């Protein structure tokens, strides 16, 4: 375990990735946008995914090209932006992510901090680097290493039935299940994906067995040469004695 410092001061932040990623390797084949392409849109949410690090990646509402254009937009291939609308009939953005077994995923979630309902002071305060898998926390963001079965749910203004306002489960532990409205833009970034390393022990054992077999064959041949030599010497001695 090593320690770092957040960008706002000298408060030490705990990084537990060394222990949690023992036996795992980086899988660089994924982007957040690429994963979403394999999670078909479904009316009412619950957008299940096929063959990706997520079992579900639901994004609610219409897609735009920038903030306040639609309910959400792609900031880049690995960052999803969720728009916040103040009042009226416009719904704000929402998303939900469930991690698939056999994967670990590092996500960074950043919140704008102008919301009026105490989310940063209350629910966000429940997130701590003392919790396994919370790798870093700043004044407006956290980075989490999530494993199979973990979940993240964000509904900025509690507009979407079936999506929790803010729910976070990391390394099998529920961090928060909040009823506070976030009430400002949110950014979800995929930082990295990991899969379990393949064991090579069996291959190494097979190689060792083959080497042992060759040594045994060579040793057996040498023994036969030795036995043959002894027999020939014995026969020659016997003939001399007999003569």
MDAnalysis code that builds the backbone (N, CA, C; Angstrom):
import MDAnalysis as mda
import numpy as np

u = mda.Universe.empty(729, n_residues=243, atom_resindex=np.repeat(np.arange(243), 3), trajectory=True)
u.add_TopologyAttr("name", ["N", "CA", "C"] * 243)
u.add_TopologyAttr("resid", np.arange(1, 244))
u.add_TopologyAttr("resname", ["UNK", "UNK", "UNK", "UNK", "UNK", "UNK", "UNK", "UNK", "UNK", "UNK", "UNK", "UNK", "UNK", "UNK", "UNK", "UNK", "UNK", "UNK", "UNK", "UNK", "UNK", "UNK", "UNK", "UNK", "UNK", "UNK", "UNK", "UNK", "UNK", "UNK", "UNK", "UNK", "UNK", "UNK", "UNK", "UNK", "UNK", "UNK", "UNK", "UNK", "UNK", "UNK", "UNK", "UNK", "UNK", "UNK", "UNK", "UNK", "UNK", "UNK", "UNK", "UNK", "UNK", "UNK", "UNK", "UNK", "UNK", "UNK", "UNK", "UNK", "UNK", "UNK", "UNK", "UNK", "UNK", "UNK", "UNK", "UNK", "UNK", "UNK", "UNK", "UNK", "UNK", "UNK", "UNK", "UNK", "UNK", "UNK", "UNK", "UNK", "UNK", "UNK", "UNK", "UNK", "UNK", "UNK", "UNK", "UNK", "UNK", "UNK", "UNK", "UNK", "UNK", "UNK", "UNK", "UNK", "UNK", "UNK", "UNK", "UNK", "UNK", "UNK", "UNK", "UNK", "UNK", "UNK", "UNK", "UNK", "UNK", "UNK", "UNK", "UNK", "UNK", "UNK", "UNK", "UNK", "UNK", "UNK", "UNK", "UNK", "UNK", "UNK", "UNK", "UNK", "UNK", "UNK", "UNK", "UNK", "UNK", "UNK", "UNK", "UNK", "UNK", "UNK", "UNK", "UNK", "UNK", "UNK", "UNK", "UNK", "UNK", "UNK", "UNK", "UNK", "UNK", "UNK", "UNK", "UNK", "UNK", "UNK", "UNK", "UNK", "UNK", "UNK", "UNK", "UNK", "UNK", "UNK", "UNK", "UNK", "UNK", "UNK", "UNK", "UNK", "UNK", "UNK", "UNK", "UNK", "UNK", "UNK", "UNK", "UNK", "UNK", "UNK", "UNK", "UNK", "UNK", "UNK", "UNK", "UNK", "UNK", "UNK", "UNK", "UNK", "UNK", "UNK", "UNK", "UNK", "UNK", "UNK", "UNK", "UNK", "UNK", "UNK", "UNK", "UNK", "UNK", "UNK", "UNK", "UNK", "UNK", "UNK", "UNK", "UNK", "UNK", "UNK", "UNK", "UNK", "UNK", "UNK", "UNK", "UNK", "UNK", "UNK", "UNK", "UNK", "UNK", "UNK", "UNK", "UNK", "UNK", "UNK", "UNK", "UNK", "UNK", "UNK", "UNK", "UNK", "UNK", "UNK", "UNK", "UNK", "UNK", "UNK", "UNK", "UNK", "UNK", "UNK", "UNK", "UNK", "UNK", "UNK", "UNK"])
u.atoms.positions = np.array([
    [0.845, -1.192, 0.000],
    [0.000, 0.000, 0.000],
    [0.880, 1.241, 0.000],
    [0.531, 2.230, -0.823],
    [1.268, 3.479, -0.869],
    [0.314, 4.627, -0.632],
    [0.863, 5.787, -0.453],
    [0.051, 6.960, -0.170],
    [0.335, 8.053, -1.183],
    [-0.712, 8.870, -1.472],
    [-0.557, 10.020, -2.349],
    [-1.171, 11.226, -1.673],
    [-1.333, 12.301, -2.435],
    [-1.911, 13.521, -1.892],
    [-2.919, 14.068, -2.883],
    [-4.034, 14.590, -2.346],
    [-5.029, 15.137, -3.259],
    [-4.574, 16.496, -3.782],
    [-5.292, 16.974, -4.810],
    [-4.851, 18.187, -5.492],
    [-5.231, 19.455, -4.744],
    [-5.960, 19.301, -3.649],
    [-6.405, 20.490, -2.932],
    [-5.595, 20.756, -1.670],
    [-4.691, 19.863, -1.328],
    [-3.934, 20.062, -0.105],
    [-3.000, 18.908, 0.135],
    [-2.587, 18.765, 1.372],
    [-1.613, 17.748, 1.718],
    [-2.219, 16.603, 2.506],
    [-3.525, 16.430, 2.409],
    [-4.165, 15.335, 3.106],
    [-3.809, 14.011, 2.441],
    [-3.223, 13.065, 3.174],
    [-2.846, 11.804, 2.543],
    [-4.056, 11.009, 2.099],
    [-3.964, 10.402, 0.925],
    [-5.019, 9.575, 0.385],
    [-4.505, 8.138, 0.265],
    [-5.299, 7.161, 0.667],
    [-4.870, 5.775, 0.666],
    [-5.162, 5.131, -0.682],
    [-4.203, 4.420, -1.214],
    [-4.372, 3.695, -2.462],
    [-4.220, 2.207, -2.160],
    [-5.277, 1.443, -2.391],
    [-5.258, 0.041, -2.038],
    [-5.194, -0.862, -3.270],
    [-4.907, -0.297, -4.418],
    [-4.979, -1.068, -5.650],
    [-3.966, -2.202, -5.689],
    [-2.803, -2.055, -5.019],
    [-1.805, -3.106, -5.061],
    [-2.361, -4.421, -4.543],
    [-3.049, -4.370, -3.395],
    [-3.613, -5.583, -2.817],
    [-4.808, -6.084, -3.622],
    [-5.679, -5.161, -4.021],
    [-6.908, -5.560, -4.699],
    [-6.650, -6.077, -6.104],
    [-5.531, -5.693, -6.716],
    [-5.243, -6.103, -8.090],
    [-4.213, -7.227, -8.173],
    [-3.866, -7.809, -7.045],
    [-2.967, -8.960, -7.073],
    [-3.644, -10.118, -7.800],
    [-3.027, -10.633, -8.857],
    [-3.633, -11.698, -9.654],
    [-4.506, -11.206, -10.791],
    [-4.503, -9.878, -11.034],
    [-5.285, -9.280, -12.118],
    [-4.359, -8.567, -13.088],
    [-4.780, -8.485, -14.345],
    [-3.993, -7.785, -15.361],
    [-4.867, -6.795, -16.121],
    [-4.232, -5.759, -16.656],
    [-4.941, -4.712, -17.383],
    [-5.508, -5.243, -18.689],
    [-6.759, -4.887, -18.980],
    [-7.408, -5.200, -20.249],
    [-7.703, -3.873, -20.944],
    [-6.887, -3.547, -21.931],
    [-6.960, -2.227, -22.577],
    [-7.891, -2.206, -23.788],
    [-8.754, -3.197, -23.919],
    [-9.615, -3.298, -25.103],
    [-10.882, -2.448, -25.009],
    [-11.114, -1.788, -23.863],
    [-12.411, -1.172, -23.642],
    [-12.335, 0.348, -23.505],
    [-13.389, 1.010, -24.011],
    [-13.690, 2.400, -23.681],
    [-15.117, 2.435, -23.149],
    [-15.455, 3.493, -22.431],
    [-16.813, 3.585, -21.896],
    [-17.832, 3.672, -23.026],
    [-17.497, 4.427, -24.064],
    [-18.394, 4.559, -25.208],
    [-18.529, 3.224, -25.941],
    [-17.433, 2.484, -26.038],
    [-17.480, 1.178, -26.692],
    [-18.332, 0.184, -25.934],
    [-18.250, 0.215, -24.618],
    [-19.092, -0.666, -23.807],
    [-20.559, -0.319, -24.019],
    [-20.869, 0.973, -24.019],
    [-22.252, 1.412, -24.190],
    [-22.838, 0.942, -25.511],
    [-22.006, 0.850, -26.555],
    [-22.483, 0.395, -27.863],
    [-22.978, -1.046, -27.820],
    [-22.540, -1.810, -26.810],
    [-22.949, -3.204, -26.674],
    [-24.045, -3.383, -25.627],
    [-24.658, -2.280, -25.224],
    [-25.745, -2.298, -24.239],
    [-26.962, -1.620, -24.870],
    [-27.790, -2.363, -25.593],
    [-28.894, -1.762, -26.363],
    [-29.856, -0.963, -25.491],
    [-30.346, 0.165, -26.049],
    [-31.317, 0.995, -25.347],
    [-32.607, 0.212, -25.126],
    [-33.169, 0.386, -23.935],
    [-34.444, -0.240, -23.625],
    [-35.342, 0.783, -22.947],
    [-36.592, 0.814, -23.325],
    [-37.544, 1.723, -22.707],
    [-37.670, 1.400, -21.223],
    [-37.505, 2.416, -20.385],
    [-37.612, 2.196, -18.945],
    [-36.314, 1.807, -18.295],
    [-35.210, 1.777, -19.055],
    [-33.914, 1.493, -18.458],
    [-33.569, 0.021, -18.434],
    [-32.722, -0.375, -17.474],
    [-32.223, -1.752, -17.331],
    [-31.622, -2.240, -18.640],
    [-30.664, -1.492, -19.156],
    [-30.045, -1.815, -20.439],
    [-28.923, -2.830, -20.227],
    [-29.234, -4.107, -20.439],
    [-28.276, -5.176, -20.202],
    [-27.231, -5.200, -21.314],
    [-26.029, -5.694, -20.972],
    [-24.891, -5.669, -21.886],
    [-24.442, -7.089, -22.199],
    [-23.917, -7.264, -23.394],
    [-23.428, -8.573, -23.813],
    [-21.914, -8.541, -23.990],
    [-21.210, -9.434, -23.279],
    [-19.785, -9.597, -23.481],
    [-18.933, -8.410, -23.123],
    [-19.335, -7.627, -22.128],
    [-18.586, -6.442, -21.709],
    [-18.270, -6.551, -20.220],
    [-17.442, -5.647, -19.688],
    [-17.182, -5.644, -18.240],
    [-18.392, -5.260, -17.391],
    [-19.478, -4.797, -18.022],
    [-20.699, -4.438, -17.310],
    [-21.804, -5.430, -17.660],
    [-22.617, -5.784, -16.679],
    [-23.847, -6.524, -16.976],
    [-24.975, -5.567, -17.316],
    [-24.880, -4.337, -16.814],
    [-25.872, -3.301, -17.141],
    [-25.175, -1.958, -17.255],
    [-25.545, -1.204, -18.282],
    [-25.083, 0.178, -18.426],
    [-26.256, 0.973, -18.981],
    [-27.053, 1.496, -18.069],
    [-28.251, 2.248, -18.419],
    [-27.949, 3.739, -18.408],
    [-28.299, 4.433, -19.498],
    [-28.227, 5.894, -19.548],
    [-29.624, 6.398, -19.890],
    [-30.173, 7.254, -19.041],
    [-31.566, 7.641, -19.187],
    [-31.696, 8.932, -19.991],
    [-32.701, 8.949, -20.895],
    [-33.017, 10.148, -21.645],
    [-32.286, 10.242, -22.976],
    [-32.498, 11.340, -23.668],
    [-31.959, 11.535, -25.012],
    [-30.502, 11.993, -24.966],
    [-29.730, 11.545, -25.969],
    [-28.321, 11.916, -26.081],
    [-28.170, 13.275, -26.753],
    [-27.208, 14.077, -26.256],
    [-26.863, 15.340, -26.891],
    [-25.400, 15.344, -27.299],
    [-24.932, 16.505, -27.708],
    [-23.538, 16.628, -28.118],
    [-22.723, 17.482, -27.156],
    [-23.385, 18.075, -26.161],
    [-22.703, 18.918, -25.185],
    [-23.619, 19.082, -23.974],
    [-23.124, 19.782, -22.946],
    [-23.926, 20.020, -21.756],
    [-25.222, 20.764, -22.100],
    [-26.307, 20.328, -21.485],
    [-27.637, 20.922, -21.667],
    [-28.177, 20.737, -23.079],
    [-27.597, 19.788, -23.801],
    [-28.143, 19.382, -25.096],
    [-28.518, 17.915, -24.940],
    [-29.816, 17.655, -24.753],
    [-30.228, 16.315, -24.361],
    [-29.967, 16.096, -22.882],
    [-30.084, 14.853, -22.472],
    [-29.920, 14.529, -21.043],
    [-28.482, 14.143, -20.710],
    [-27.715, 13.748, -21.736],
    [-26.338, 13.304, -21.504],
    [-25.542, 13.452, -22.786],
    [-24.220, 13.398, -22.667],
    [-23.362, 13.517, -23.847],
    [-22.013, 12.864, -23.548],
    [-21.269, 12.575, -24.625],
    [-19.923, 12.024, -24.475],
    [-18.914, 13.159, -24.445],
    [-18.292, 13.353, -23.300],
    [-17.218, 14.339, -23.184],
    [-16.021, 13.870, -24.011],
    [-15.737, 12.584, -23.916],
    [-14.765, 11.890, -24.764],
    [-15.120, 10.410, -24.730],
    [-14.310, 9.569, -25.327],
    [-14.660, 8.146, -25.429],
    [-14.752, 7.448, -24.076],
    [-14.129, 8.024, -23.048],
    [-14.137, 7.381, -21.739],
    [-14.862, 8.176, -20.663],
    [-15.479, 9.293, -21.025],
    [-16.180, 10.111, -20.023],
    [-17.597, 10.414, -20.472],
    [-18.542, 10.047, -19.631],
    [-19.958, 10.337, -19.830],
    [-20.334, 11.562, -19.010],
    [-20.975, 12.543, -19.649],
    [-21.469, 13.715, -18.939],
    [-22.982, 13.638, -18.779],
    [-23.486, 13.961, -17.589],
    [-24.920, 13.981, -17.313],
    [-25.343, 15.424, -17.050],
    [-26.330, 15.896, -17.799],
    [-26.766, 17.297, -17.704],
    [-27.770, 17.498, -16.580],
    [-27.702, 18.682, -15.978],
    [-28.638, 19.081, -14.940],
    [-29.527, 20.207, -15.459],
    [-30.842, 20.035, -15.286],
    [-31.787, 21.081, -15.689],
    [-32.481, 21.635, -14.453],
    [-32.625, 22.943, -14.427],
    [-33.236, 23.607, -13.276],
    [-34.716, 23.865, -13.543],
    [-35.565, 23.110, -12.864],
    [-36.998, 23.333, -12.957],
    [-37.577, 22.982, -14.312],
    [-38.847, 23.321, -14.508],
    [-39.524, 23.037, -15.762],
    [-39.794, 21.564, -15.941],
    [-40.112, 21.198, -17.183],
    [-40.452, 19.811, -17.487],
    [-39.256, 18.986, -17.938],
    [-38.118, 19.632, -18.145],
    [-36.939, 18.904, -18.607],
    [-36.380, 18.028, -17.493],
    [-36.132, 16.779, -17.837],
    [-35.508, 15.860, -16.882],
    [-33.994, 15.968, -16.972],
    [-33.338, 15.829, -15.839],
    [-31.881, 15.792, -15.811],
    [-31.393, 14.382, -16.123],
    [-30.073, 14.238, -16.297],
    [-29.510, 12.960, -16.697],
    [-29.442, 11.949, -15.561],
    [-29.273, 10.698, -15.957],
    [-29.152, 9.607, -14.993],
    [-28.433, 8.437, -15.663],
    [-27.760, 7.617, -14.842],
    [-27.131, 6.408, -15.380],
    [-27.005, 5.368, -14.280],
    [-26.791, 4.137, -14.697],
    [-26.605, 3.029, -13.754],
    [-25.628, 2.032, -14.361],
    [-24.663, 1.580, -13.556],
    [-23.633, 0.645, -14.004],
    [-23.548, -0.511, -13.027],
    [-23.577, -1.737, -13.561],
    [-23.363, -2.949, -12.767],
    [-22.136, -3.670, -13.330],
    [-21.216, -4.074, -12.457],
    [-19.976, -4.710, -12.890],
    [-20.170, -6.225, -13.027],
    [-19.615, -6.790, -14.098],
    [-19.729, -8.220, -14.376],
    [-18.686, -9.010, -13.581],
    [-19.071, -10.207, -13.127],
    [-18.130, -11.110, -12.470],
    [-16.962, -11.416, -13.406],
    [-15.761, -11.510, -12.843],
    [-14.576, -11.781, -13.649],
    [-13.852, -10.528, -14.096],
    [-14.393, -9.358, -13.717],
    [-13.764, -8.082, -14.065],
    [-13.597, -7.219, -12.810],
    [-12.602, -6.341, -12.854],
    [-12.531, -5.206, -11.944],
    [-12.403, -3.953, -12.808],
    [-13.104, -2.906, -12.399],
    [-13.193, -1.695, -13.205],
    [-12.899, -0.489, -12.312],
    [-12.001, 0.380, -12.782],
    [-11.691, 1.602, -12.055],
    [-12.481, 2.750, -12.679],
    [-13.368, 3.346, -11.879],
    [-14.201, 4.454, -12.319],
    [-13.905, 5.693, -11.488],
    [-13.909, 6.851, -12.161],
    [-13.808, 8.128, -11.469],
    [-15.110, 8.888, -11.688],
    [-15.697, 9.383, -10.614],
    [-16.954, 10.125, -10.682],
    [-16.701, 11.520, -10.112],
    [-17.013, 12.543, -10.918],
    [-16.814, 13.922, -10.484],
    [-18.144, 14.670, -10.491],
    [-18.385, 15.459, -9.466],
    [-19.627, 16.203, -9.298],
    [-19.346, 17.708, -9.372],
    [-20.203, 18.435, -10.123],
    [-20.232, 19.879, -9.938],
    [-20.798, 20.134, -8.536],
    [-20.439, 21.228, -7.937],
    [-20.744, 21.404, -6.512],
    [-21.698, 22.560, -6.217],
    [-22.549, 22.893, -7.199],
    [-23.471, 24.014, -6.999],
    [-24.868, 23.567, -6.585],
    [-25.037, 22.267, -6.370],
    [-26.358, 21.774, -5.986],
    [-26.845, 22.373, -4.678],
    [-28.180, 22.495, -4.536],
    [-28.772, 23.209, -3.400],
    [-29.350, 22.287, -2.338],
    [-29.145, 20.965, -2.474],
    [-29.835, 20.047, -1.573],
    [-28.906, 19.275, -0.648],
    [-27.692, 19.759, -0.457],
    [-26.815, 19.187, 0.554],
    [-26.150, 17.882, 0.180],
    [-26.122, 17.541, -1.113],
    [-25.536, 16.252, -1.494],
    [-24.054, 16.180, -1.124],
    [-23.294, 17.212, -1.458],
    [-21.853, 17.196, -1.183],
    [-21.600, 17.127, 0.322],
    [-22.370, 17.871, 1.105],
    [-22.168, 17.899, 2.552],
    [-22.620, 16.607, 3.229],
    [-23.587, 15.917, 2.656],
    [-24.169, 14.746, 3.323],
    [-23.735, 13.434, 2.668],
    [-24.334, 13.109, 1.537],
    [-24.094, 11.803, 0.909],
    [-22.649, 11.638, 0.442],
    [-22.093, 12.653, -0.181],
    [-20.723, 12.568, -0.671],
    [-19.739, 12.383, 0.479],
    [-20.089, 12.933, 1.642],
    [-19.221, 12.811, 2.816],
    [-19.123, 11.370, 3.310],
    [-20.066, 10.514, 2.923],
    [-20.031, 9.111, 3.349],
    [-18.955, 8.311, 2.609],
    [-18.448, 8.848, 1.512],
    [-17.418, 8.166, 0.732],
    [-16.058, 8.478, 1.341],
    [-15.281, 7.426, 1.640],
    [-14.006, 7.613, 2.318],
    [-12.971, 6.624, 1.794],
    [-11.721, 7.045, 1.765],
    [-10.642, 6.140, 1.365],
    [-10.377, 5.072, 2.422],
    [-11.055, 5.147, 3.552],
    [-10.971, 4.060, 4.532],
    [-11.746, 2.834, 4.076],
    [-12.623, 2.996, 3.094],
    [-13.399, 1.871, 2.566],
    [-12.597, 1.150, 1.488],
    [-12.517, -0.184, 1.531],
    [-11.786, -0.929, 0.491],
    [-12.301, -0.587, -0.891],
    [-11.384, -0.285, -1.801],
    [-11.750, 0.013, -3.173],
    [-11.920, 1.486, -3.478],
    [-12.069, 2.334, -2.461],
    [-12.089, 3.779, -2.697],
    [-10.625, 4.232, -2.731],
    [-10.105, 4.411, -3.924],
    [-8.679, 4.640, -4.099],
    [-8.283, 6.085, -3.849],
    [-9.213, 7.007, -4.138],
    [-8.890, 8.427, -3.987],
    [-10.173, 9.220, -3.815],
    [-10.085, 10.300, -3.059],
    [-11.215, 11.216, -2.911],
    [-10.678, 12.639, -2.863],
    [-11.309, 13.521, -3.646],
    [-10.995, 14.942, -3.615],
    [-12.235, 15.692, -3.128],
    [-12.229, 17.004, -3.257],
    [-13.375, 17.795, -2.795],
    [-14.606, 17.594, -3.657],
    [-14.426, 17.110, -4.897],
    [-15.598, 16.954, -5.765],
    [-15.594, 15.643, -6.557],
    [-14.740, 14.691, -6.197],
    [-14.681, 13.446, -6.969],
    [-14.206, 12.284, -6.105],
    [-14.414, 11.101, -6.608],
    [-13.816, 9.913, -6.007],
    [-13.433, 8.943, -7.119],
    [-12.465, 8.091, -6.836],
    [-12.056, 7.035, -7.755],
    [-12.223, 5.712, -7.035],
    [-12.931, 4.775, -7.670],
    [-13.239, 3.500, -7.037],
    [-12.821, 2.347, -7.934],
    [-12.284, 1.299, -7.317],
    [-12.006, 0.042, -8.007],
    [-13.135, -0.908, -7.665],
    [-13.977, -1.187, -8.661],
    [-15.194, -1.954, -8.448],
    [-15.048, -3.350, -9.030],
    [-15.615, -4.350, -8.348],
    [-15.517, -5.739, -8.780],
    [-16.892, -6.273, -9.172],
    [-16.922, -7.516, -9.631],
    [-18.180, -8.123, -10.049],
    [-19.245, -8.053, -8.967],
    [-20.425, -7.575, -9.335],
    [-21.532, -7.418, -8.398],
    [-21.656, -6.023, -7.828],
    [-20.625, -5.185, -7.983],
    [-20.691, -3.802, -7.501],
    [-21.575, -2.950, -8.417],
    [-22.077, -1.826, -7.862],
    [-23.028, -0.997, -8.611],
    [-22.792, 0.485, -8.349],
    [-23.088, 1.267, -9.380],
    [-23.138, 2.729, -9.280],
    [-24.432, 3.196, -9.918],
    [-25.199, 4.026, -9.190],
    [-26.445, 4.567, -9.725],
    [-26.494, 6.063, -9.436],
    [-26.815, 6.846, -10.483],
    [-26.861, 8.306, -10.364],
    [-28.127, 8.820, -11.049],
    [-28.942, 9.562, -10.330],
    [-30.112, 10.242, -10.900],
    [-30.083, 11.662, -10.354],
    [-29.595, 12.606, -11.159],
    [-29.255, 13.944, -10.687],
    [-30.401, 14.620, -9.940],
    [-31.614, 14.538, -10.492],
    [-32.752, 15.227, -9.874],
    [-33.887, 14.282, -9.521],
    [-33.573, 12.997, -9.367],
    [-34.595, 12.012, -9.004],
    [-35.767, 12.028, -9.977],
    [-35.442, 12.063, -11.276],
    [-36.456, 12.167, -12.316],
    [-36.877, 10.821, -12.891],
    [-36.073, 9.777, -12.686],
    [-36.273, 8.543, -13.430],
    [-36.636, 7.389, -12.507],
    [-37.846, 6.869, -12.688],
    [-38.280, 5.713, -11.919],
    [-37.418, 4.504, -12.271],
    [-36.967, 3.796, -11.250],
    [-36.153, 2.603, -11.484],
    [-34.662, 2.845, -11.376],
    [-34.244, 4.114, -11.259],
    [-32.835, 4.437, -11.073],
    [-32.673, 5.162, -9.739],
    [-31.829, 4.624, -8.864],
    [-31.647, 5.214, -7.538],
    [-30.998, 6.589, -7.646],
    [-31.297, 7.461, -6.701],
    [-30.744, 8.818, -6.716],
    [-29.213, 8.774, -6.702],
    [-28.666, 8.104, -5.722],
    [-27.225, 7.880, -5.707],
    [-26.942, 6.629, -4.870],
    [-26.483, 5.602, -5.557],
    [-26.180, 4.334, -4.883],
    [-24.775, 3.924, -5.283],
    [-23.978, 3.472, -4.306],
    [-22.608, 3.062, -4.589],
    [-22.254, 1.842, -3.760],
    [-21.847, 0.780, -4.460],
    [-21.361, -0.444, -3.831],
    [-19.994, -0.752, -4.418],
    [-18.980, -0.873, -3.554],
    [-17.597, -1.052, -3.995],
    [-16.961, -2.213, -3.223],
    [-16.333, -3.136, -3.959],
    [-15.687, -4.303, -3.360],
    [-16.632, -5.050, -2.417],
    [-17.895, -5.145, -2.864],
    [-18.894, -5.911, -2.124],
    [-19.518, -5.185, -0.945],
    [-19.120, -3.935, -0.689],
    [-19.633, -3.175, 0.452],
    [-20.458, -1.984, -0.021],
    [-21.675, -1.852, 0.498],
    [-22.489, -0.680, 0.168],
    [-21.903, 0.540, 0.863],
    [-21.535, 1.536, 0.069],
    [-20.956, 2.759, 0.611],
    [-22.060, 3.760, 0.974],
    [-23.018, 3.930, 0.071],
    [-24.125, 4.840, 0.345],
    [-25.323, 4.479, -0.520],
    [-26.500, 4.748, 0.015],
    [-27.756, 4.630, -0.724],
    [-28.547, 5.888, -0.399],
    [-28.275, 6.954, -1.146],
    [-28.681, 8.294, -0.763],
    [-30.060, 8.673, -1.312],
    [-30.760, 9.502, -0.555],
    [-32.021, 10.088, -1.013],
    [-31.856, 11.560, -1.368],
    [-30.602, 12.060, -1.339],
    [-30.335, 13.463, -1.681],
    [-30.257, 13.648, -3.188],
    [-30.835, 14.732, -3.692],
    [-30.682, 15.085, -5.099],
    [-29.315, 15.725, -5.316],
    [-28.596, 15.274, -6.346],
    [-27.274, 15.824, -6.641],
    [-27.399, 17.241, -7.168],
    [-28.365, 17.472, -8.061],
    [-28.748, 18.813, -8.507],
    [-27.616, 19.570, -9.208],
    [-26.744, 18.858, -9.915],
    [-25.715, 19.518, -10.725],
    [-25.092, 18.468, -11.645],
    [-24.316, 18.943, -12.621],
    [-23.721, 18.026, -13.590],
    [-22.830, 16.973, -12.918],
    [-22.779, 15.796, -13.551],
    [-21.943, 14.689, -13.064],
    [-21.179, 14.107, -14.242],
    [-19.934, 13.694, -13.981],
    [-19.080, 13.111, -15.019],
    [-18.579, 11.748, -14.535],
    [-18.788, 10.721, -15.354],
    [-18.348, 9.361, -15.029],
    [-17.269, 8.967, -16.032],
    [-16.083, 8.636, -15.528],
    [-14.949, 8.317, -16.388],
    [-14.463, 6.894, -16.142],
    [-14.324, 6.137, -17.220],
    [-13.695, 4.813, -17.143],
    [-12.183, 5.003, -17.210],
    [-11.476, 4.614, -16.144],
    [-10.024, 4.768, -16.116],
    [-9.299, 3.504, -16.550],
    [-9.788, 2.340, -16.151],
    [-9.131, 1.095, -16.552],
    [-10.021, -0.095, -16.247],
    [-9.743, -1.203, -16.955],
    [-10.450, -2.471, -16.793],
    [-9.406, -3.556, -16.549],
    [-9.732, -4.500, -15.643],
    [-8.805, -5.581, -15.309],
    [-9.525, -6.928, -15.395],
    [-8.764, -7.963, -15.797],
    [-9.270, -9.332, -15.812],
    [-8.292, -10.204, -15.040],
    [-8.758, -11.371, -14.599],
    [-7.908, -12.274, -13.841],
    [-6.793, -12.818, -14.728],
    [-5.587, -12.918, -14.161],
    [-4.465, -13.473, -14.904],
    [-4.657, -14.967, -15.108],
    [-4.175, -15.474, -16.248],
    [-4.240, -16.901, -16.519],
    [-3.106, -17.590, -15.791],
    [-3.401, -18.748, -15.188],
    [-2.373, -19.495, -14.468],
    [-1.494, -20.237, -15.456],
    [-0.155, -20.135, -15.276],
    [0.802, -20.826, -16.134],
    [1.489, -21.983, -15.415],
    [1.030, -22.274, -14.192],
    [1.698, -23.298, -13.404],
    [1.650, -24.659, -14.078],
    [0.514, -24.989, -14.717],
    [0.375, -26.304, -15.349],
    [1.380, -26.474, -16.476],
    [1.571, -25.394, -17.277],
    [2.528, -25.466, -18.373],
    [3.940, -25.679, -17.847],
    [4.280, -24.980, -16.757],
    [5.608, -25.133, -16.175],
    [5.815, -26.543, -15.670],
    [4.778, -27.119, -15.056],
    [4.888, -28.483, -14.550],
    [5.098, -29.467, -15.682],
    [4.393, -29.256, -16.816],
    [4.546, -30.158, -17.947],
    [5.975, -30.127, -18.483],
    [6.561, -28.914, -18.555],
    [7.929, -28.792, -19.031],
    [8.890, -29.524, -18.118],
    [8.660, -29.398, -16.793],
    [9.534, -30.067, -15.846],
    [9.430, -31.570, -15.991],
    [8.198, -32.070, -16.218],
    [8.008, -33.505, -16.369],
    [8.734, -34.026, -17.592],
    [8.684, -33.244, -18.701],
    [9.368, -33.680, -19.914],
    [10.862, -33.756, -19.707],
    [11.436, -32.778, -19.008],
    [12.870, -32.785, -18.757],
    [13.260, -33.972, -17.908],
    [12.432, -34.266, -16.888],
    [12.732, -35.401, -16.025],
    [12.702, -36.689, -16.822],
    [11.763, -36.814, -17.741],
    [11.657, -38.021, -18.548],
    [12.879, -38.216, -19.420],
    [13.393, -37.130, -20.046],
    [14.578, -37.234, -20.887],
    [15.785, -37.655, -20.083],
    [15.921, -37.038, -18.874],
    [17.052, -37.394, -18.027],
    [17.004, -38.856, -17.649],
    [15.772, -39.336, -17.383],
    [15.622, -40.725, -16.987],
    [16.005, -41.648, -18.135],
    [15.643, -41.281, -19.378],
    [15.961, -42.119, -20.526],
    [17.465, -42.166, -20.750],
    [18.130, -41.007, -20.645],
    [19.572, -40.969, -20.837],
    [20.265, -41.795, -19.776],
    [19.819, -41.681, -18.526],
    [20.413, -42.434, -17.443],
    [20.243, -43.926, -17.662],
    [19.096, -44.309, -18.155],
    [18.846, -45.732, -18.410],
    [19.779, -46.255, -19.494],
    [19.984, -45.469, -20.572],
    [20.898, -45.891, -21.623],
    [22.310, -46.060, -21.088],
    [22.758, -45.133, -20.252],
    [24.099, -45.247, -19.677],
    [24.234, -46.495, -18.814],
    [23.155, -46.755, -18.081],
    [23.194, -47.962, -17.258],
    [23.313, -49.220, -18.109],
    [22.620, -49.232, -19.243],
    [22.715, -50.406, -20.114],
    [24.124, -50.551, -20.684],
    [24.754, -49.464, -21.072],
    [26.140, -49.531, -21.543],
    [27.053, -50.097, -20.459],
    [26.837, -49.648, -19.236],
    [27.657, -50.126, -18.139],
    [27.444, -51.621, -17.903],
    [26.205, -52.035, -17.918],
    [25.905, -53.454, -17.722],
    [26.519, -54.289, -18.843],
    [26.373, -53.790, -20.089],
    [26.957, -54.525, -21.222],
    [28.455, -54.650, -21.096],
    [29.125, -53.581, -20.664],
    [30.579, -53.619, -20.503],
    [30.998, -54.612, -19.449],
    [30.288, -54.634, -18.350],
    [30.602, -55.581, -17.279],
    [30.463, -57.018, -17.776],
    [29.432, -57.300, -18.551],
    [29.210, -58.645, -19.063],
    [30.347, -59.060, -19.990],
    [30.750, -58.143, -20.891],
    [31.834, -58.470, -21.820],
    [33.134, -58.723, -21.084],
    [33.439, -57.872, -20.104],
    [34.665, -58.078, -19.320],
    [34.605, -59.399, -18.576],
    [33.463, -59.728, -18.033],
    [33.310, -60.995, -17.321],
    [33.510, -62.190, -18.217],
    [32.954, -62.140, -19.432],
    [33.117, -63.242, -20.367],
    [34.570, -63.408, -20.783],
    [35.253, -62.276, -21.022],
    [36.682, -62.353, -21.403],
    [37.506, -62.966, -20.289],
    [37.244, -62.586, -19.056],
    [37.977, -63.145, -17.922],
    [37.724, -64.623, -17.762],
    [36.473, -65.012, -18.015],
    [36.096, -66.419, -17.880],
    [36.855, -67.273, -18.912],
    [36.950, -66.750, -20.141],
    [37.675, -67.490, -21.183],
    [39.152, -67.644, -20.839],
    [39.777, -66.574, -20.316],
    [41.194, -66.623, -19.948],
    [41.402, -67.687, -18.848],
    [40.531, -67.651, -17.869],
    [40.682, -68.621, -16.766],
    [40.498, -70.025, -17.289],
    [39.581, -70.213, -18.207],
    [39.309, -71.535, -18.708],
    [40.459, -72.058, -19.560],
    [41.133, -71.144, -20.280],
    [42.264, -71.562, -21.108],
    [43.498, -71.826, -20.241],
])
